[in-house]
Amino acid sequence: MAITRDKKQDLVAKVSEILADAKAVAFAHYQGLSVADVQSLRAKAREAGVQIVVVKNRLVRVAMSQNNTFKDTATDALKGQLIYAFSTEDEVLPSKVLHDFAKANPALALAGGFSAEGAALSDGDVKELAGLPSKDQLVAEVVAQLLSPVHDTTNALSGNLHALLDGIEAKATN
């Protein structure tokens, strides 16, 4: 069933708005996925804070042409039935959600993506992004590195203090 011109304009406006706020976009071929599989993907994406959209590639191209960041971006990879994943929170999450789902569902195949700066990403780039730790993991690792000297000093001091107290206790019992 064909959609009306107004509905198409609404979809283009929605995709334009999503693109304007997105830190990253990943897309994949989903031909062969059942409706239940797509619903499962949407649920997993929602848990991760990623938005999943199924829209015609032509409408995505129109939305990209209306956005200053994406108007010069190559859209050669937008072919076939594609499902789009967007995130306004993290650059890695859309790639990670699609990649992890594709591991369990071979009918989903990564096709590419776009960075927040408007650069087109190949499917290999998207797979590499999916292998990176999330923003929260990286922040936790940096905090752990910064706290490491403090923990080391505390452990060293508490170890010497315990040895001193054990020595005093041994002398007191003699």
N, CA and C atoms as an extended XYZ file, in Angstrom:
522
Properties=species:S:1:pos:R:3:atomname:S:1:resname:S:1:resid:I:1 pbc="F F F"
N         0.833       -1.170        0.000 N   MET     1
C         0.000        0.000        0.000 CA  MET     1
C         0.883        1.240        0.000 C   MET     1
N         0.651        2.130       -0.905 N   ALA     2
C         1.434        3.363       -1.018 CA  ALA     2
C         1.056        4.315        0.109 C   ALA     2
N         2.053        5.056        0.569 N   ILE     3
C         1.770        6.032        1.615 CA  ILE     3
C         1.591        7.408        0.983 C   ILE     3
N         0.862        8.247        1.653 N   THR     4
C         0.537        9.562        1.107 CA  THR     4
C         1.741       10.488        1.172 C   THR     4
N         1.665       11.549        0.423 N   ARG     5
C         2.732       12.543        0.397 CA  ARG     5
C         2.935       13.160        1.796 C   ARG     5
N         1.834       13.418        2.508 N   ASP     6
C         1.933       13.978        3.860 CA  ASP     6
C         2.663       13.021        4.801 C   ASP     6
N         2.340       11.746        4.681 N   LYS     7
C         2.996       10.737        5.528 CA  LYS     7
C         4.494       10.677        5.208 C   LYS     7
N         4.840       10.751        3.936 N   LYS     8
C         6.253       10.765        3.536 CA  LYS     8
C         6.957       11.985        4.102 C   LYS     8
N         6.309       13.145        4.035 N   GLN     9
C         6.912       14.364        4.578 CA  GLN     9
C         7.105       14.249        6.089 C   GLN     9
N         6.149       13.626        6.775 N   ASP    10
C         6.285       13.408        8.211 CA  ASP    10
C         7.458       12.485        8.515 C   ASP    10
N         7.601       11.414        7.717 N   LEU    11
C         8.723       10.486        7.906 CA  LEU    11
C        10.061       11.182        7.663 C   LEU    11
N        10.133       11.991        6.613 N   VAL    12
C        11.367       12.723        6.314 CA  VAL    12
C        11.691       13.685        7.456 C   VAL    12
N        10.695       14.376        7.979 N   ALA    13
C        10.909       15.293        9.101 CA  ALA    13
C        11.389       14.538       10.338 C   ALA    13
N        10.798       13.365       10.589 N   LYS    14
C        11.197       12.557       11.742 CA  LYS    14
C        12.646       12.090       11.594 C   LYS    14
N        13.000       11.580       10.422 N   VAL    15
C        14.370       11.107       10.194 CA  VAL    15
C        15.351       12.276       10.254 C   VAL    15
N        14.971       13.438        9.728 N   SER    16
C        15.836       14.628        9.794 CA  SER    16
C        16.111       15.015       11.236 C   SER    16
N        15.067       14.974       12.049 N   GLU    17
C        15.209       15.305       13.468 CA  GLU    17
C        16.123       14.306       14.172 C   GLU    17
N        15.943       13.028       13.872 N   ILE    18
C        16.779       11.988       14.476 CA  ILE    18
C        18.233       12.168       14.051 C   ILE    18
N        18.458       12.426       12.771 N   LEU    19
C        19.821       12.627       12.267 CA  LEU    19
C        20.491       13.829       12.920 C   LEU    19
N        19.734       14.878       13.149 N   ALA    20
C        20.300       16.089       13.744 CA  ALA    20
C        20.818       15.826       15.158 C   ALA    20
N        20.154       14.937       15.894 N   ASP    21
C        20.536       14.655       17.278 CA  ASP    21
C        21.437       13.435       17.432 C   ASP    21
N        21.575       12.634       16.379 N   ALA    22
C        22.282       11.354       16.480 CA  ALA    22
C        23.791       11.538       16.592 C   ALA    22
N        24.383       10.767       17.492 N   LYS    23
C        25.840       10.717       17.587 CA  LYS    23
C        26.391        9.680       16.630 C   LYS    23
N        25.545        8.706       16.270 N   ALA    24
C        25.961        7.669       15.335 CA  ALA    24
C        24.731        7.005       14.730 C   ALA    24
N        24.924        6.506       13.516 N   VAL    25
C        23.879        5.775       12.803 CA  VAL    25
C        24.521        4.512       12.239 C   VAL    25
N        23.850        3.394       12.404 N   ALA    26
C        24.284        2.147       11.777 CA  ALA    26
C        23.071        1.565       11.062 C   ALA    26
N        23.321        0.881        9.952 N   PHE    27
C        22.213        0.256        9.246 CA  PHE    27
C        22.619       -1.116        8.756 C   PHE    27
N        21.596       -1.963        8.597 N   ALA    28
C        21.839       -3.359        8.233 CA  ALA    28
C        20.723       -3.860        7.330 C   ALA    28
N        21.067       -4.851        6.513 N   HIS    29
C        20.069       -5.541        5.692 CA  HIS    29
C        19.301       -6.478        6.616 C   HIS    29
N        17.984       -6.431        6.525 N   TYR    30
C        17.179       -7.266        7.411 CA  TYR    30
C        16.276       -8.233        6.664 C   TYR    30
N        16.483       -8.389        5.378 N   GLN    31
C        15.647       -9.287        4.594 CA  GLN    31
C        15.778      -10.707        5.141 C   GLN    31
N        14.655      -11.323        5.406 N   GLY    32
C        14.654      -12.678        5.953 CA  GLY    32
C        14.362      -12.728        7.432 C   GLY    32
N        14.360      -11.577        8.116 N   LEU    33
C        14.012      -11.560        9.534 CA  LEU    33
C        12.493      -11.625        9.673 C   LEU    33
N        12.045      -12.356       10.649 N   SER    34
C        10.607      -12.413       10.916 CA  SER    34
C        10.191      -11.172       11.694 C   SER    34
N         8.907      -10.944       11.769 N   VAL    35
C         8.383       -9.807       12.527 CA  VAL    35
C         8.776       -9.952       13.999 C   VAL    35
N         8.736      -11.164       14.510 N   ALA    36
C         9.116      -11.407       15.908 CA  ALA    36
C        10.589      -11.054       16.135 C   ALA    36
N        11.441      -11.377       15.153 N   ASP    37
C        12.859      -11.037       15.266 CA  ASP    37
C        13.064       -9.524       15.297 C   ASP    37
N        12.351       -8.810       14.435 N   VAL    38
C        12.469       -7.346       14.402 CA  VAL    38
C        11.967       -6.757       15.721 C   VAL    38
N        10.903       -7.295       16.263 N   GLN    39
C        10.397       -6.824       17.550 CA  GLN    39
C        11.408       -7.095       18.659 C   GLN    39
N        12.055       -8.246       18.603 N   SER    40
C        13.093       -8.581       19.585 CA  SER    40
C        14.271       -7.611       19.463 C   SER    40
N        14.662       -7.301       18.227 N   LEU    41
C        15.741       -6.329       18.003 CA  LEU    41
C        15.356       -4.968       18.566 C   LEU    41
N        14.139       -4.535       18.312 N   ARG    42
C        13.674       -3.240       18.833 CA  ARG    42
C        13.720       -3.206       20.360 C   ARG    42
N        13.320       -4.316       20.989 N   ALA    43
C        13.327       -4.381       22.457 CA  ALA    43
C        14.748       -4.288       23.005 C   ALA    43
N        15.673       -5.022       22.395 N   LYS    44
C        17.067       -4.971       22.839 CA  LYS    44
C        17.663       -3.588       22.610 C   LYS    44
N        17.311       -2.976       21.497 N   ALA    45
C        17.809       -1.639       21.199 CA  ALA    45
C        17.252       -0.629       22.203 C   ALA    45
N        15.981       -0.752       22.520 N   ARG    46
C        15.343        0.162       23.476 CA  ARG    46
C        16.045        0.086       24.821 C   ARG    46
N        16.403       -1.137       25.260 N   GLU    47
C        17.110       -1.321       26.530 CA  GLU    47
C        18.456       -0.611       26.516 C   GLU    47
N        19.097       -0.574       25.351 N   ALA    48
C        20.416        0.048       25.226 CA  ALA    48
C        20.326        1.544       24.934 C   ALA    48
N        19.122        2.071       24.757 N   GLY    49
C        18.976        3.491       24.449 CA  GLY    49
C        19.178        3.808       22.978 C   GLY    49
N        18.928        2.818       22.133 N   VAL    50
C        19.083        2.979       20.683 CA  VAL    50
C        17.700        2.939       20.044 C   VAL    50
N        17.491        3.801       19.072 N   GLN    51
C        16.216        3.853       18.368 CA  GLN    51
C        16.351        3.116       17.037 C   GLN    51
N        15.403        2.231       16.744 N   ILE    52
C        15.378        1.464       15.502 CA  ILE    52
C        14.269        2.015       14.610 C   ILE    52
N        14.612        2.266       13.340 N   VAL    53
C        13.643        2.804       12.388 CA  VAL    53
C        13.753        2.019       11.082 C   VAL    53
N        12.600        1.647       10.535 N   VAL    54
C        12.549        1.047        9.200 CA  VAL    54
C        11.855        2.065        8.305 C   VAL    54
N        12.594        2.583        7.338 N   VAL    55
C        12.075        3.605        6.438 CA  VAL    55
C        12.730        3.424        5.080 C   VAL    55
N        12.055        3.858        4.043 N   LYS    56
C        12.603        3.715        2.689 CA  LYS    56
C        13.902        4.505        2.557 C   LYS    56
N        14.846        3.921        1.836 N   ASN    57
C        16.149        4.552        1.640 CA  ASN    57
C        16.024        5.909        0.949 C   ASN    57
N        15.093        6.013        0.032 N   ARG    58
C        14.896        7.273       -0.686 CA  ARG    58
C        14.519        8.392        0.284 C   ARG    58
N        13.693        8.080        1.271 N   LEU    59
C        13.294        9.072        2.256 CA  LEU    59
C        14.461        9.447        3.169 C   LEU    59
N        15.319        8.477        3.459 N   VAL    60
C        16.520        8.767        4.256 CA  VAL    60
C        17.440        9.694        3.467 C   VAL    60
N        17.593        9.443        2.172 N   ARG    61
C        18.426       10.319        1.336 CA  ARG    61
C        17.879       11.751        1.326 C   ARG    61
N        16.556       11.891        1.231 N   VAL    62
C        15.939       13.222        1.252 CA  VAL    62
C        16.213       13.901        2.601 C   VAL    62
N        16.048       13.153        3.697 N   ALA    63
C        16.300       13.706        5.028 CA  ALA    63
C        17.763       14.112        5.180 C   ALA    63
N        18.668       13.304        4.643 N   MET    64
C        20.091       13.634        4.726 CA  MET    64
C        20.410       14.883        3.907 C   MET    64
N        19.773       15.038        2.772 N   SER    65
C        20.034       16.206        1.927 CA  SER    65
C        19.536       17.492        2.583 C   SER    65
N        18.595       17.384        3.505 N   GLN    66
C        18.074       18.552        4.206 CA  GLN    66
C        18.889       18.905        5.444 C   GLN    66
N        19.828       18.047        5.812 N   ASN    67
C        20.641       18.260        6.998 CA  ASN    67
C        22.026       18.753        6.567 C   ASN    67
N        22.492       19.862        7.123 N   ASN    68
C        23.783       20.436        6.739 CA  ASN    68
C        24.946       19.472        6.947 C   ASN    68
N        24.897       18.672        7.983 N   THR    69
C        25.980       17.737        8.280 CA  THR    69
C        26.039       16.605        7.266 C   THR    69
N        24.886       16.123        6.826 N   PHE    70
C        24.825       14.933        5.979 CA  PHE    70
C        24.557       15.212        4.507 C   PHE    70
N        24.407       16.468        4.121 N   LYS    71
C        24.002       16.744        2.735 CA  LYS    71
C        25.041       16.316        1.707 C   LYS    71
N        26.324       16.269        2.073 N   ASP    72
C        27.375       15.862        1.141 CA  ASP    72
C        27.863       14.438        1.385 C   ASP    72
N        27.209       13.717        2.271 N   THR    73
C        27.619       12.360        2.617 CA  THR    73
C        27.223       11.383        1.507 C   THR    73
N        28.136       10.478        1.203 N   ALA    74
C        27.870        9.455        0.188 CA  ALA    74
C        26.787        8.497        0.693 C   ALA    74
N        25.809        8.240       -0.160 N   THR    75
C        24.698        7.358        0.205 CA  THR    75
C        24.654        6.113       -0.677 C   THR    75
N        25.789        5.736       -1.240 N   ASP    76
C        25.848        4.580       -2.139 CA  ASP    76
C        25.451        3.278       -1.446 C   ASP    76
N        25.696        3.178       -0.152 N   ALA    77
C        25.428        1.933        0.573 CA  ALA    77
C        23.947        1.756        0.907 C   ALA    77
N        23.135        2.767        0.674 N   LEU    78
C        21.709        2.678        1.009 CA  LEU    78
C        20.955        1.954       -0.104 C   LEU    78
N        21.102        0.636       -0.111 N   LYS    79
C        20.457       -0.211       -1.127 CA  LYS    79
C        19.816       -1.404       -0.444 C   LYS    79
N        18.665       -1.797       -0.940 N   GLY    80
C        17.982       -2.960       -0.394 CA  GLY    80
C        17.138       -2.595        0.821 C   GLY    80
N        16.652       -3.631        1.499 N   GLN    81
C        15.837       -3.424        2.693 CA  GLN    81
C        16.762       -3.188        3.880 C   GLN    81
N        16.730       -1.964        4.400 N   LEU    82
C        17.620       -1.600        5.493 CA  LEU    82
C        16.839       -1.231        6.744 C   LEU    82
N        17.441       -1.571        7.874 N   ILE    83
C        16.923       -1.161        9.173 CA  ILE    83
C        17.979       -0.236        9.775 C   ILE    83
N        17.549        0.896       10.310 N   TYR    84
C        18.463        1.931       10.797 CA  TYR    84
C        18.443        1.970       12.320 C   TYR    84
N        19.629        2.112       12.914 N   ALA    85
C        19.764        2.240       14.366 CA  ALA    85
C        20.440        3.580       14.661 C   ALA    85
N        19.823        4.365       15.538 N   PHE    86
C        20.316        5.690       15.900 CA  PHE    86
C        20.542        5.767       17.401 C   PHE    86
N        21.551        6.545       17.806 N   SER    87
C        21.756        6.802       19.225 CA  SER    87
C        22.138        8.256       19.426 C   SER    87
N        21.503        8.877       20.403 N   THR    88
C        21.852       10.253       20.762 CA  THR    88
C        22.795       10.276       21.956 C   THR    88
N        23.076        9.102       22.526 N   GLU    89
C        23.885        9.014       23.735 CA  GLU    89
C        25.321        8.564       23.475 C   GLU    89
N        25.498        7.593       22.593 N   ASP    90
C        26.787        6.921       22.452 CA  ASP    90
C        27.079        6.646       20.982 C   ASP    90
N        28.335        6.795       20.603 N   GLU    91
C        28.749        6.583       19.222 CA  GLU    91
C        28.849        5.106       18.859 C   GLU    91
N        28.983        4.251       19.848 N   VAL    92
C        29.235        2.833       19.614 CA  VAL    92
C        27.961        1.982       19.671 C   VAL    92
N        26.988        2.417       20.454 N   LEU    93
C        25.812        1.579       20.727 CA  LEU    93
C        25.026        1.124       19.502 C   LEU    93
N        24.744        1.972       18.496 N   PRO    94
C        23.987        1.453       17.350 CA  PRO    94
C        24.699        0.293       16.652 C   PRO    94
N        26.005        0.430       16.475 N   SER    95
C        26.790       -0.633       15.850 CA  SER    95
C        26.786       -1.886       16.705 C   SER    95
N        26.959       -1.701       18.004 N   LYS    96
C        27.024       -2.840       18.924 CA  LYS    96
C        25.693       -3.594       18.961 C   LYS    96
N        24.576       -2.864       19.011 N   VAL    97
C        23.260       -3.511       19.063 CA  VAL    97
C        23.021       -4.337       17.803 C   VAL    97
N        23.263       -3.743       16.636 N   LEU    98
C        23.038       -4.481       15.384 CA  LEU    98
C        24.005       -5.650       15.244 C   LEU    98
N        25.266       -5.444       15.599 N   HIS    99
C        26.276       -6.504       15.475 CA  HIS    99
C        25.953       -7.676       16.401 C   HIS    99
N        25.608       -7.373       17.651 N   ASP   100
C        25.285       -8.439       18.596 CA  ASP   100
C        24.047       -9.218       18.154 C   ASP   100
N        23.056       -8.512       17.624 N   PHE   101
C        21.849       -9.192       17.154 CA  PHE   101
C        22.162      -10.031       15.914 C   PHE   101
N        23.055       -9.542       15.058 N   ALA   102
C        23.416      -10.272       13.838 CA  ALA   102
C        24.151      -11.577       14.156 C   ALA   102
N        24.844      -11.627       15.290 N   LYS   103
C        25.525      -12.863       15.681 CA  LYS   103
C        24.519      -13.997       15.885 C   LYS   103
N        23.391      -13.674       16.484 N   ALA   104
C        22.375      -14.685       16.760 CA  ALA   104
C        21.406      -14.876       15.591 C   ALA   104
N        21.320      -13.886       14.703 N   ASN   105
C        20.387      -13.928       13.578 CA  ASN   105
C        21.135      -13.629       12.283 C   ASN   105
N        21.599      -14.650       11.587 N   PRO   106
C        22.395      -14.428       10.378 CA  PRO   106
C        21.643      -13.718        9.249 C   PRO   106
N        20.319      -13.603        9.349 N   ALA   107
C        19.557      -12.886        8.326 CA  ALA   107
C        19.827      -11.383        8.385 C   ALA   107
N        20.324      -10.897        9.515 N   LEU   108
C        20.669       -9.479        9.657 CA  LEU   108
C        22.140       -9.318        9.305 C   LEU   108
N        22.433       -8.460        8.325 N   ALA   109
C        23.814       -8.257        7.882 CA  ALA   109
C        24.145       -6.773        7.904 C   ALA   109
N        25.185       -6.417        8.648 N   LEU   110
C        25.592       -5.012        8.713 CA  LEU   110
C        25.928       -4.498        7.324 C   LEU   110
N        25.495       -3.269        7.044 N   ALA   111
C        25.724       -2.697        5.720 CA  ALA   111
C        26.542       -1.412        5.771 C   ALA   111
N        26.547       -0.708        6.899 N   GLY   112
C        27.303        0.530        7.006 CA  GLY   112
C        26.761        1.430        8.092 C   GLY   112
N        27.159        2.706        8.009 N   GLY   113
C        26.705        3.660        9.008 CA  GLY   113
C        27.167        5.061        8.675 C   GLY   113
N        26.852        5.979        9.569 N   PHE   114
C        27.252        7.372        9.437 CA  PHE   114
C        27.710        7.872       10.798 C   PHE   114
N        28.773        8.660       10.800 N   SER   115
C        29.234        9.271       12.047 CA  SER   115
C        28.480       10.574       12.265 C   SER   115
N        28.613       11.138       13.450 N   ALA   116
C        27.944       12.402       13.773 CA  ALA   116
C        28.492       13.548       12.935 C   ALA   116
N        29.702       13.374       12.422 N   GLU   117
C        30.327       14.408       11.596 CA  GLU   117
C        29.889       14.315       10.142 C   GLU   117
N        29.101       13.306        9.800 N   GLY   118
C        28.601       13.153        8.443 CA  GLY   118
C        29.437       12.252        7.560 C   GLY   118
N        30.370       11.529        8.125 N   ALA   119
C        31.200       10.613        7.340 CA  ALA   119
C        30.478        9.278        7.155 C   ALA   119
N        30.564        8.747        5.950 N   ALA   120
C        29.991        7.430        5.668 CA  ALA   120
C        30.936        6.359        6.198 C   ALA   120
N        30.381        5.344        6.827 N   LEU   121
C        31.166        4.242        7.384 CA  LEU   121
C        30.827        2.965        6.638 C   LEU   121
N        31.843        2.178        6.343 N   SER   122
C        31.618        0.895        5.673 CA  SER   122
C        31.143       -0.137        6.696 C   SER   122
N        30.744       -1.302        6.202 N   ASP   123
C        30.320       -2.357        7.122 CA  ASP   123
C        31.477       -2.805        8.013 C   ASP   123
N        32.693       -2.781        7.476 N   GLY   124
C        33.875       -3.114        8.287 CA  GLY   124
C        34.099       -2.108        9.400 C   GLY   124
N        33.897       -0.822        9.093 N   ASP   125
C        34.027        0.212       10.117 CA  ASP   125
C        32.996        0.014       11.224 C   ASP   125
N        31.792       -0.343       10.828 N   VAL   126
C        30.728       -0.565       11.810 CA  VAL   126
C        31.062       -1.765       12.694 C   VAL   126
N        31.624       -2.820       12.104 N   LYS   127
C        32.024       -3.995       12.893 CA  LYS   127
C        33.135       -3.631       13.877 C   LYS   127
N        34.080       -2.794       13.440 N   GLU   128
C        35.144       -2.350       14.343 CA  GLU   128
C        34.571       -1.518       15.480 C   GLU   128
N        33.635       -0.629       15.165 N   LEU   129
C        32.986        0.171       16.211 CA  LEU   129
C        32.277       -0.727       17.216 C   LEU   129
N        31.636       -1.775       16.721 N   ALA   130
C        30.901       -2.687       17.600 CA  ALA   130
C        31.840       -3.388       18.575 C   ALA   130
N        33.098       -3.544       18.206 N   GLY   131
C        34.062       -4.202       19.080 CA  GLY   131
C        34.625       -3.295       20.164 C   GLY   131
N        34.388       -1.990       20.046 N   LEU   132
C        34.885       -1.050       21.045 CA  LEU   132
C        34.041       -1.107       22.311 C   LEU   132
N        34.650       -0.789       23.445 N   PRO   133
C        33.842       -0.703       24.665 CA  PRO   133
C        32.911        0.503       24.593 C   PRO   133
N        31.821        0.446       25.344 N   SER   134
C        30.873        1.556       25.344 CA  SER   134
C        31.465        2.751       26.083 C   SER   134
N        30.818        3.870       25.958 N   LYS   135
C        31.270        5.108       26.606 CA  LYS   135
C        31.342        4.926       28.121 C   LYS   135
N        30.344        4.276       28.702 N   ASP   136
C        30.324        4.053       30.150 CA  ASP   136
C        31.494        3.168       30.587 C   ASP   136
N        31.806        2.142       29.784 N   GLN   137
C        32.939        1.276       30.111 CA  GLN   137
C        34.251        2.056       30.062 C   GLN   137
N        34.407        2.899       29.044 N   LEU   138
C        35.631        3.692       28.934 CA  LEU   138
C        35.781        4.670       30.095 C   LEU   138
N        34.689        5.306       30.492 N   VAL   139
C        34.731        6.224       31.633 CA  VAL   139
C        35.114        5.454       32.898 C   VAL   139
N        34.548        4.274       33.089 N   ALA   140
C        34.872        3.462       34.261 CA  ALA   140
C        36.349        3.068       34.273 C   ALA   140
N        36.893        2.731       33.094 N   GLU   141
C        38.307        2.367       33.020 CA  GLU   141
C        39.210        3.560       33.352 C   GLU   141
N        38.848        4.737       32.884 N   VAL   142
C        39.644        5.936       33.188 CA  VAL   142
C        39.595        6.238       34.681 C   VAL   142
N        38.417        6.152       35.278 N   VAL   143
C        38.279        6.398       36.715 CA  VAL   143
C        39.099        5.374       37.494 C   VAL   143
N        39.057        4.119       37.078 N   ALA   144
C        39.841        3.078       37.757 CA  ALA   144
C        41.336        3.368       37.650 C   ALA   144
N        41.772        3.839       36.489 N   GLN   145
C        43.189        4.184       36.322 CA  GLN   145
C        43.582        5.361       37.205 C   GLN   145
N        42.701        6.342       37.302 N   LEU   146
C        42.992        7.504       38.137 CA  LEU   146
C        43.014        7.144       39.617 C   LEU   146
N        42.169        6.212       40.035 N   LEU   147
C        42.117        5.814       41.439 CA  LEU   147
C        43.170        4.771       41.802 C   LEU   147
N        43.807        4.184       40.839 N   SER   148
C        44.777        3.123       41.090 CA  SER   148
C        45.897        3.552       42.047 C   SER   148
N        46.557        4.702       41.847 N   PRO   149
C        47.608        5.099       42.798 CA  PRO   149
C        47.075        5.287       44.219 C   PRO   149
N        45.863        5.798       44.336 N   VAL   150
C        45.270        6.000       45.660 CA  VAL   150
C        45.059        4.643       46.336 C   VAL   150
N        44.515        3.684       45.607 N   HIS   151
C        44.300        2.355       46.174 CA  HIS   151
C        45.627        1.683       46.525 C   HIS   151
N        46.619        1.832       45.658 N   ASP   152
C        47.928        1.238       45.926 CA  ASP   152
C        48.541        1.824       47.197 C   ASP   152
N        48.467        3.129       47.351 N   THR   153
C        49.021        3.787       48.538 CA  THR   153
C        48.276        3.344       49.791 C   THR   153
N        46.959        3.304       49.712 N   THR   154
C        46.149        2.881       50.854 CA  THR   154
C        46.481        1.446       51.242 C   THR   154
N        46.597        0.571       50.257 N   ASN   155
C        46.930       -0.831       50.547 CA  ASN   155
C        48.321       -0.955       51.155 C   ASN   155
N        49.280       -0.191       50.642 N   ALA   156
C        50.646       -0.257       51.181 CA  ALA   156
C        50.670        0.233       52.615 C   ALA   156
N        49.996        1.333       52.892 N   LEU   157
C        49.969        1.865       54.246 CA  LEU   157
C        49.230        0.937       55.194 C   LEU   157
N        48.123        0.373       54.763 N   SER   158
C        47.371       -0.514       55.646 CA  SER   158
C        48.153       -1.798       55.891 C   SER   158
N        48.918       -2.259       54.908 N   GLY   159
C        49.737       -3.458       55.101 CA  GLY   159
C        50.814       -3.222       56.141 C   GLY   159
N        51.506       -2.090       56.073 N   ASN   160
C        52.542       -1.759       57.052 CA  ASN   160
C        51.941       -1.523       58.430 C   ASN   160
N        50.781       -0.924       58.477 N   LEU   161
C        50.113       -0.671       59.741 CA  LEU   161
C        49.735       -1.984       60.406 C   LEU   161
N        49.233       -2.941       59.621 N   HIS   162
C        48.893       -4.260       60.176 CA  HIS   162
C        50.147       -4.958       60.695 C   HIS   162
N        51.249       -4.862       59.977 N   ALA   163
C        52.499       -5.487       60.419 CA  ALA   163
C        52.985       -4.838       61.711 C   ALA   163
N        52.886       -3.519       61.795 N   LEU   164
C        53.287       -2.806       63.002 CA  LEU   164
C        52.424       -3.225       64.184 C   LEU   164
N        51.107       -3.282       63.968 N   LEU   165
C        50.204       -3.684       65.047 CA  LEU   165
C        50.452       -5.131       65.460 C   LEU   165
N        50.735       -5.997       64.510 N   ASP   166
C        51.053       -7.392       64.841 CA  ASP   166
C        52.346       -7.468       65.657 C   ASP   166
N        53.335       -6.648       65.323 N   GLY   167
C        54.599       -6.631       66.062 CA  GLY   167
C        54.398       -6.117       67.481 C   GLY   167
N        53.599       -5.078       67.637 N   ILE   168
C        53.324       -4.523       68.985 CA  ILE   168
C        52.571       -5.554       69.799 C   ILE   168
N        51.626       -6.220       69.195 N   GLU   169
C        50.850       -7.228       69.910 CA  GLU   169
C        51.749       -8.390       70.344 C   GLU   169
N        52.691       -8.787       69.471 N   ALA   170
C        53.604       -9.873       69.806 CA  ALA   170
C        54.497       -9.476       70.989 C   ALA   170
N        54.974       -8.231       70.991 N   LYS   171
C        55.827       -7.768       72.090 CA  LYS   171
C        55.030       -7.670       73.389 C   LYS   171
N        53.781       -7.260       73.270 N   ALA   172
C        52.956       -7.099       74.465 CA  ALA   172
C        52.648       -8.432       75.113 C   ALA   172
N        52.538       -9.477       74.332 N   THR   173
C        52.221      -10.792       74.883 CA  THR   173
C        53.444      -11.470       75.506 C   THR   173
N        54.644      -11.003       75.180 N   ASN   174
C        55.873      -11.631       75.731 CA  ASN   174
C        56.119      -11.159       77.087 C   ASN   174
